[in-house]
Amino acid sequence: MKTPILLALALATVSVHGQSMEELMKRAMEQSQQHGGAPGGMTVEENTDPFVPLGFTGSFRMEVHNYKNGAEEKDSPMNIAMAFTDEKMAMAPETPGKEKGSMKMVMDLKNKFTYTLITDEKGQRTGMKMKMMKVNMDDGADKETKDEGQVVRTDETRTIEGHLCRKYTYTGKDGSGEAWLAEDLEFNAFKAMGSMASGQKPERWQQAPYQGMMMETTWNDTNGKDKVVMFTKDLVEGKENKEAFSMDGYQIQDMSNMPMFGR
C-alpha cells in the first residue's frame, strides 16, 4: 500500500523515543520505503521556505488503524495528538504497549525551529532544539501521468462529532478510498504537514478542490487485503492547546547550530 511521506513522518514518531531529529527523519524515510513510498531521490535539508500562516487554530487526535492481509496489525490503532496555530504545530504520539514515558514535537513554523521533547519513565524532561528540516523527494513530480485517479464530491452527507460532513470518493491505479469532510472547517492538512515534506507530487486525493477537515478516511489497496482507516477525534476549533506547545520543565539542548545532513 502506498503511504504518503506525510503519514510516514507521523508513523516514524510513534515508535521513537529519545532520538535526534536526524534519526527521526531517517526513520521516516525507512517507514516510507517499508510502506511502499518512493525509495529513491530523497534528501533532507534545512527548511528555508517563506513563512505562510496556517490559517487554523485548534487541536484533535488522529486515530490510525492499519490492516494487513485482512487483519488489523497488532500495534494498531495508533493515536497522534495534533495541535495548530498560525505559527506553530505540535504532534505527540501515544504508544500502546511501549515503555512508559512520552514524546512530542513542537514546530516553530515562523522561526524555523523544531523542538523534540522527551519525558522518560522517571518523569525527567529533556529536549533538543534544531533547525527545522524537511524531506525533499524527487519522484518525477514534473512528469505527467496517464492515470492520476479521480476524486468525486458526492451528495451523501452525515454528521460526525457535531459537523455536517460530505462524502468524497477516490479511485486510482493504486487503490480506492473515501473521506468524510467537514466543509465548514477551514483546514488544509496537506498544507500544514507540508512544512515537513516537499517535492513529492501530491496525490490527486490531496489535490482535490475542497477545503475542510477530514473527519474519517478509508484507503483500500488494490489487493483487496490491505487498508488504512483514519479518524479525527476530540476536535477543538478556534482554541489554542497551550499544553501541547508548553516547554515548561524541559532541559532543552540547543543544537540549532549543528551541521545539517552531510555537511
C-alpha positions as CSV (number, residue, x, y, z in Angstrom):
1,M,0.0,0.0,0.0
2,K,1.3,3.4,-0.9
3,T,1.7,5.5,2.3
4,P,2.4,9.2,1.6
5,I,5.5,10.6,3.2
6,L,3.4,12.9,5.4
7,L,1.9,9.9,7.1
8,A,5.2,8.2,7.2
9,L,6.6,11.1,9.2
10,A,3.8,10.7,11.7
11,L,4.4,6.9,11.8
12,A,8.1,7.4,12.5
13,T,7.4,9.4,15.7
14,V,5.2,6.8,17.2
15,S,7.9,4.3,17.9
16,V,10.9,6.6,18.5
17,H,11.9,7.9,21.9
18,G,15.0,10.0,22.7
19,Q,16.5,10.1,19.3
20,S,17.9,13.1,17.4
21,M,15.9,14.8,14.7
22,E,18.3,13.4,12.1
23,E,17.5,9.9,13.3
24,L,13.7,10.7,13.2
25,M,14.0,11.8,9.6
26,K,16.0,8.8,8.7
27,R,13.3,6.6,10.3
28,A,10.6,8.4,8.4
29,M,12.3,7.6,5.2
30,E,12.7,4.0,6.2
31,Q,9.0,3.9,7.1
32,S,8.1,5.4,3.8
33,Q,10.0,2.7,1.9
34,Q,8.5,-0.1,4.0
35,H,5.0,1.1,3.3
36,G,5.5,1.5,-0.4
37,G,6.7,5.1,-0.7
38,A,9.2,6.1,-3.3
39,P,12.6,4.9,-2.1
40,G,14.8,7.0,-4.4
41,G,15.7,10.6,-4.7
42,M,15.2,11.5,-1.0
43,T,17.2,14.3,0.6
44,V,16.9,16.1,3.9
45,E,17.8,19.8,4.2
46,E,17.1,22.9,6.2
47,N,13.7,24.3,5.7
48,T,14.1,27.9,4.4
49,D,10.7,28.2,2.8
50,P,8.9,31.5,3.3
51,F,6.6,31.5,6.3
52,V,2.9,31.3,5.5
53,P,0.3,31.3,8.4
54,L,-1.6,28.0,8.6
55,G,-4.9,29.7,9.0
56,F,-6.2,27.3,11.6
57,T,-6.1,27.2,15.4
58,G,-7.2,24.1,17.2
59,S,-6.4,20.5,18.1
60,F,-7.5,16.9,17.5
61,R,-6.5,13.3,17.9
62,M,-5.7,11.3,14.8
63,E,-6.6,7.6,15.3
64,V,-5.0,5.4,12.6
65,H,-6.0,1.8,12.1
66,N,-3.7,-0.3,9.8
67,Y,-4.9,-3.6,8.3
68,K,-2.6,-6.1,6.6
69,N,-3.9,-9.2,4.8
70,G,-7.4,-8.5,6.1
71,A,-6.5,-8.3,9.8
72,E,-5.7,-5.3,11.9
73,E,-2.0,-5.1,12.8
74,K,-1.0,-5.7,16.5
75,D,0.3,-2.1,17.1
76,S,-3.0,-0.7,15.6
77,P,-4.6,1.7,16.3
78,M,-2.0,4.4,16.6
79,N,-3.1,7.7,18.2
80,I,-1.3,11.0,17.4
81,A,-2.4,14.2,19.2
82,M,-2.1,17.2,16.8
83,A,-2.3,20.9,17.7
84,F,-2.0,24.0,15.5
85,T,-1.9,27.8,15.5
86,D,-1.0,30.1,12.6
87,E,2.7,29.9,13.6
88,K,3.1,26.6,15.4
89,M,2.4,22.9,15.1
90,A,2.7,20.1,17.6
91,M,2.4,16.3,17.4
92,A,2.5,13.8,20.3
93,P,2.2,10.1,19.6
94,E,0.6,7.7,22.1
95,T,2.5,4.4,22.0
96,P,0.4,1.5,23.5
97,G,2.4,-1.4,24.8
98,K,5.7,0.5,24.8
99,E,7.8,1.7,27.8
100,K,6.5,4.4,30.0
101,G,7.3,8.0,29.0
102,S,6.2,10.3,26.3
103,M,7.5,12.3,23.4
104,K,6.2,15.4,21.5
105,M,7.5,17.5,18.7
106,V,6.8,21.3,18.5
107,M,7.5,23.1,15.3
108,D,8.0,26.8,15.3
109,L,6.9,27.4,11.7
110,K,7.7,31.1,11.7
111,N,11.3,31.0,13.1
112,K,12.0,27.6,11.6
113,F,12.9,25.6,14.7
114,T,11.9,22.1,15.7
115,Y,11.8,21.0,19.4
116,T,11.9,17.3,20.2
117,L,10.7,16.9,23.8
118,I,11.1,13.7,25.8
119,T,9.7,12.7,29.2
120,D,11.3,9.5,30.4
121,E,9.8,6.8,32.6
122,K,11.1,8.6,35.7
123,G,9.5,11.9,34.7
124,Q,12.7,13.6,33.7
125,R,12.1,16.1,30.9
126,T,14.7,16.8,28.3
127,G,14.6,18.2,24.8
128,M,16.5,19.3,21.7
129,K,16.2,22.5,19.6
130,M,17.2,22.1,16.0
131,K,16.8,23.9,12.7
132,M,13.6,22.9,11.0
133,M,14.2,20.3,8.3
134,K,12.2,18.8,5.6
135,V,12.3,15.7,3.4
136,N,12.6,16.5,-0.3
137,M,11.6,13.9,-2.8
138,D,12.4,13.8,-6.5
139,D,9.8,11.3,-7.7
140,G,9.1,12.7,-11.1
141,A,6.6,15.3,-9.9
142,D,7.1,17.3,-13.1
143,K,6.2,14.4,-15.3
144,E,2.6,13.9,-16.4
145,T,1.0,10.6,-15.7
146,K,-1.9,9.0,-17.6
147,D,-3.6,7.5,-14.6
148,E,-3.9,10.1,-11.8
149,G,-7.1,8.8,-10.4
150,Q,-10.4,10.6,-9.9
151,V,-11.9,12.4,-6.9
152,V,-15.7,12.8,-6.7
153,R,-17.6,15.1,-4.3
154,T,-20.8,13.2,-3.7
155,D,-24.3,14.3,-2.4
156,E,-24.1,11.9,0.6
157,T,-23.8,13.6,4.0
158,R,-23.8,12.7,7.7
159,T,-23.0,14.3,11.0
160,I,-19.7,13.4,12.7
161,E,-18.8,15.0,16.0
162,G,-21.3,17.7,15.5
163,H,-20.2,18.7,12.0
164,L,-22.1,18.0,8.8
165,C,-19.7,16.1,6.6
166,R,-19.8,15.3,2.9
167,K,-18.5,12.1,1.4
168,Y,-15.7,12.2,-1.2
169,T,-14.6,9.1,-3.1
170,Y,-11.3,8.4,-4.8
171,T,-10.2,5.8,-7.3
172,G,-6.8,5.3,-8.9
173,K,-4.3,2.8,-10.1
174,D,-3.1,2.1,-6.5
175,G,-6.5,1.6,-4.9
176,S,-9.6,3.4,-3.8
177,G,-10.9,5.2,-0.8
178,E,-13.4,7.6,0.7
179,A,-13.3,10.6,3.0
180,W,-15.9,12.4,5.1
181,L,-15.1,16.1,5.2
182,A,-16.4,18.8,7.5
183,E,-16.5,21.5,4.9
184,D,-17.4,24.2,7.4
185,L,-13.9,23.9,8.9
186,E,-11.2,25.8,7.1
187,F,-8.3,23.4,7.4
188,N,-5.8,22.0,4.9
189,A,-3.8,19.1,6.3
190,F,-1.5,18.8,3.4
191,K,-0.5,22.5,3.7
192,A,0.0,22.1,7.5
193,M,2.2,18.9,7.2
194,G,3.9,20.2,4.1
195,S,6.4,22.0,6.3
196,M,7.9,18.6,7.0
197,A,8.0,17.3,3.4
198,S,8.1,18.8,0.0
199,G,8.9,17.9,-3.6
200,Q,6.6,14.9,-3.7
201,K,3.8,15.1,-6.1
202,P,0.6,15.3,-4.1
203,E,-1.9,12.5,-4.6
204,R,-5.0,13.5,-6.6
205,W,-6.8,12.9,-3.3
206,Q,-4.8,15.8,-1.8
207,Q,-5.2,18.0,-4.9
208,A,-9.0,17.8,-5.0
209,P,-10.7,21.2,-5.0
210,Y,-12.0,21.0,-1.4
211,Q,-11.5,22.8,1.8
212,G,-12.2,21.2,5.1
213,M,-11.3,18.8,7.9
214,M,-11.1,15.1,7.1
215,M,-13.1,13.5,9.9
216,E,-12.9,9.9,8.6
217,T,-10.9,8.4,5.7
218,T,-10.5,4.9,4.4
219,W,-7.9,3.8,1.9
220,N,-8.2,0.3,0.3
221,D,-5.3,-1.2,-1.6
222,T,-6.0,-2.8,-5.0
223,N,-5.0,-6.2,-3.5
224,G,-8.3,-6.1,-1.5
225,K,-6.5,-7.1,1.7
226,D,-4.7,-4.0,3.0
227,K,-6.2,-0.8,4.1
228,V,-5.7,2.2,6.4
229,V,-8.6,3.9,8.3
230,M,-8.2,7.2,10.0
231,F,-10.5,9.0,12.3
232,T,-10.3,12.6,13.6
233,K,-11.3,12.6,17.3
234,D,-11.6,15.2,20.1
235,L,-11.7,18.1,17.7
236,V,-11.4,21.6,19.2
237,E,-11.6,24.6,16.8
238,G,-10.6,28.1,17.5
239,K,-8.8,27.5,20.8
240,E,-5.1,27.1,21.3
241,N,-4.0,23.9,23.1
242,K,-1.3,25.6,25.3
243,E,-0.3,22.3,26.9
244,A,0.6,20.9,23.6
245,F,3.1,23.7,23.0
246,S,4.4,24.0,26.5
247,M,8.1,23.5,27.2
248,D,7.9,24.1,30.9
249,G,10.2,21.9,32.9
250,Y,12.2,20.7,29.9
251,Q,16.0,20.9,29.9
252,I,16.5,21.8,26.3
253,Q,19.8,21.5,24.5
254,D,20.2,24.0,21.7
255,M,21.6,22.1,18.6
256,S,20.4,24.6,16.0
257,N,24.0,25.5,15.1
258,M,25.0,21.9,14.5
259,P,25.8,20.9,10.9
260,M,23.0,19.6,8.8
261,F,22.9,16.3,6.9
262,G,26.0,15.5,5.1
263,R,27.6,18.9,5.9
